[in-house]
């Protein structure tokens, strides 16, 4: 990002180094994610409700006995368009809520979530989720906002370095993976009956 300068080196030996790296557990944050703090997408909800109201008004116009001919056809076309718009917005809102819930749960199991919880960044993470989902639905401006928030939340290696966050190695898991599996016979050969020498 412009104006931020170079990222600090993790192995810096500078005399004026100020802050040590914060270790984050490789296993991530455990437990249930916090409660979702944001309202439903107000803009999309308002657009859906406006389309539904318009469709209701147009349906009432179609019931008027003096409406006929081209005018009736025109009102019917507008009604169809309003109903389609309302249905599309309702589906987009449902899909966005489902994806937001899934992404919210996933993010709160990352190593960075340990730091977010300590810092109380629940709303910031929720705003990132909202922007990210809108970006995935094709909103270019939302993708810009999501990218900026991802940098601030430590969701990429460079931003983690700037925040001085480091995922600690899972040394026990690494040792367990490096240890060769022993066959059943090998284990039995090491067992001795009591009194045997």
N, C-alpha and C positions, 0 to 999 in steps of 0.2 A: 504494500500500500504506500502511496506517495506520502512523504513527509515523516515517516516513522523511523527512518534510518535502518541500518543493518540490524539483523537479529543478533542477540548476544550469543556467544559461543558457549556451549554446554561445558566445555573444558577450559574455560577462561582462567588465566592466571594473573589477571590484572590486579594491580594494587588497590584500585578504587572499586573493585567489584562489591556490590552492595547486598544483594539478596541471593540466598542459596536456593537451589531447585527444590520445589515442593514435590514430594513423592506421592504418586497416586497408585492405588492398588491395581495390578493387572487384571484381577478378577472383576473389577468394576464395583459399582454400588449395589448392595443387596437390599432386598425389601421391596415393598410396593412403591410405585411412583407417587409423588405428591398429588393432591387433588388438582384438577385442571382449573387454573385461576381466571381464565378469560371468558367473556360472553361469547355466544355464538356469533358468527360473522354477520355483523349488523348490516353492512351494505348489501350483501347477497340476500339476506332475509328480507330487507326492505324492498329490494327489487322483485323478489318472488311474490311478496304480499301485494305490491302494486299491480303486478301482472294478473294476480287472482282477482283483485277488485275490478280491474278493467274488464276481465272476462265476465264477471258477474253482471256488470253494467250492460255489457253488450248482449248478454243473454236476455236481460229484461227488455232491451230494445227490440229484440227479435219477436217478443211476445206481443208487441203493439200491433193492433189490427190494421192501422193505416200504413204500416211499413210493407212495401211490395216492390217488385221489379229489381232494377239495378241497385236501388238503395238497400234492399234486403240482402242482395248478394254481396254488396260491399261490407255490410255489418257482419255477415257470416264469415267473410274472409278475415276481417279484423278479429272476430271472436276466435277463430281457429289459431291465428297467430298469437293472440294473448294466452290461450290455453297451452299452446306449445311452449311459449316462453316461460310460463309458470311451471310447467312440468320439468323443463330443462333445468331451471334454477333450483327446483326442489331436489332433483337428482344430484346436481352438483353440490348442493349443501349437504346432503346425506353422505355423499362420497367423501367430501372434504372432512366431515366430522369423523368418519371411520378412519381415514388415513391419519388425521391429527392424533386420534387416540392411539393408533399403532406406533407412530413415530415418537410420541410422548413417552410411551412405555419403553421403547427401545433405547431412547436417549438416557433415561434414568437408570440404565444398567451399565453405562459406560464408565470408565475410570474418571472422566471429567466430571461426572455427576457427583462424585464425592466432594470435589471442590465447590461445585455449584451449591450443594446443600449447606456446606460450611458458610458460604458467602451469602446465602439467601437469595439466589438468582432465579427463583422459580418463575417469576413473570417474564424475565428476559428469555429464558429457555422457551416458555410458551409462545412468546412473540416470534422467536426463531421458527418454531414449529408452524405457526400460522403462515408466516411468509414462505417457508419452504414448501408447504402444501400448495399454496397459490402459485408458486413458481412451477411446481410439477404439473399444474393444470394449464400452463402455458402463459402465465403473466410475466412478461419480461422485467417490469419494474419490481415485482415481488422477488424475482431471482437476484436482483442487485441487492435488495435489502437482506435477503437470506444469506448471501455471501458475506456481507459486512458483519452481520450478527454471528455467523459461523467463526469469523476471525476473532471476534471479541469473546466468544465462548470457548475458545481453545479446541475447535473441532477439526483443525488441520495441524500438521507438524510445525509449521512456522509460527502459528499463533500460540501453540503450546510452549514453544521456546521463548516467545516474547512474554508470556505469562509466567515463565519460569516453572512450568509444570513438566513432570517427567513420570512416565509410567514405570513403576518399579518392576523388575524382573521377578517372575514367579519361580524362585530358585528351587523350592520343593518339587513343583511340577516338572521343572527341567531335569532335576536329578531322577525323578521317578521315570520320566520318558527315556532318559539315557541308560538306565539300568536294564540289562538284558533280562527277558522273561526266562524264568527257570522252569524246566520240565518237571513233571510230577515225580519221576524216578529220582532226579537229583535232590529234591526236597526230602524224599523218604530215606535216601542214603545217609542224610545227615542226622536222622533221628536214631537214637539209641534207646534200648530198653533199660530200665533201671537195674543197676547191678552189673550191666555189661561193661567190659573194659576192652 
